[in-house]
């Protein structure tokens, strides 16, 4: 091979000196025809050897030899230029060849995982559509080799066919990634609700693949992956097709939401919901393939779920504070969290893992699972410290503080929030500082209500903490933190019996929480508005806001729905059932705008469930 490349270089030089090379393209074509993929380093050594020889001749005192060396040098510069062009154009082919070689050297149970590593959107060089097509061609060539084992050739051929089918299916779907948004012609966007709305049914109409069509229809009708969507074992070819199509759908949808200039807040909220939904879908698929006794495909689904989570954790809008966003699948939040939690148990400690655990932790806290939240935040805190992710470390200190408050461990909560405040100020993390100040204020109020009576100076100090925290979050433009700070201020004002001020704060907090889709904060704002209206003697508004708080918190599976249910039961007892029902009927139009007919009809059932328990 060494002699062959030296001969190639010499022939190009000789042809150049004879005037037979009329363009650089001729040199490139000779390189393309005669340099084999994977042997670039050898060719470069040969080229460098000839360059050094010519440089030595340039120092010769023989003028004829020197003149010839000068012409050879020009020829070599042309070869070097075209060689750089060849490398650039063939680098992708070389890397894809290495992918095929890596797949070939893996044991059968690891080959699919190796293929998924190649299409991972988190890698430095993400494969384009054309490169995925090239990879499919190389895999098919490897499968056609006569000396390859029969089992190997079938598996590699399945991979190749799946990639080809996936690209074809993606071409069918690409024109309708966001078309469903305009088809439904309504103000709210999301994956839940009627099967006639949302993307799944729309995408099902766009694809020809029977398996993928069944999966999309299942998600549209059941809001989850069931045996109807994946009724029997799936071929590797079809599974790889699904991997390409679903991955490209997710990336396409997130990319579109991220670019919407008309409502950046809504765009971020929908991008976050998209990440959570596709991760949950992959986790459900993993469970289904485990039931079908296809462990390799089940593991492949977990790998796709992890890729989605890690890609999400790299986004600038990844929510370290707040953000209990409704999953697009319309599932209860607890189910989604269970799906998200499983693949994380299998991966090493990384900064991305710490951020994902942070999201899971504060979501669990909102559901009332305080012990689980404490464990997740403690684990995230340790990982963030090891990784040097100070923002994530501060966030978990703040979340731990809030969790301690829910267990009435006020001293721990205050100590943790003070540590968060010190670290935030040392590192210039203004969002961390805003949340730490909010924690200090709200925790001091809670402690004062539970243990001692605060004096006027302490009240002033508490409200100062909360108001400074809110101002900082507003200055930083972080909407989830604004939602948390406003909610905490309103709750503190309720506890201090400053009811008119509390209602103003909580109404503002509700608007922010609705804008970002944080169902937990929406429910809590309504709950404490009910407390404030009750304190002012306005029973009708207390019933209206209390019902909203009860329904929204119950919808995400939070135990806190019982707090507004308790207020409503007291009011029902005071007013009588008939007067209570008259208030519900009076506010029916407002209820329908927020929770719909089904939500309104479910309110009496919730109250019955509360009383019976």
Secondary structure, 3 states (H helix, E strand, C coil): CHHHHHHHHHHHHHHHHCCCCCCHHHHHHHHHHHCCCCCHHHHHHHHHHHHHHHHHHHCCCCHHHHHHHHHHHHHHHHHHHHHHHHHHHHHHHHHHHHHHHHHHHCCHHHHHHHHHHHCCCCCCCCCCHHHHHHHHHHHHHHHCCCCCCHHHHHHHHHHHHHHHHHHHHHHHHHCCCCHHHHHHCCCCCCCCCCCCCCHHHHHHHHCCCHHHHHHHHHHHHHCCCCCCCCCCCCCHHHHHHHHHHHHHHHHHHHHHHHCCCCCHHHHHHHHHHHHHHHHHHHHHHHHHHHHCCCHHHHHHHHHHHHHHHHHHHCCCCCCCCCCCECCCCCCCHHHHHHHHHHHHCCCCCCHHHHHHHHHHHHHHHHCCCHHHHHHHHHHHHHHHHHHCCHHHHHHHHHHHHHHHHHCCCHHHHHHHHHHHHHHHHHHCCHHHHHHHHHHHHHHHHHHHHHCCCCCHHHHHHHHHHHHHHHHHHHHHCCHHHHHHHHHHHHHHHHHCCCHHHHHHHHHHHHHHHHHHCEHHHHHHHHHHHHHHHHHCCCHHHHHHHHHHHHHHHHHCCCCCHHHHHHHHHHHHHHHCHHHHHHHHHHCHHHHHHHHHHHHHHHHHHHHHHHHHC
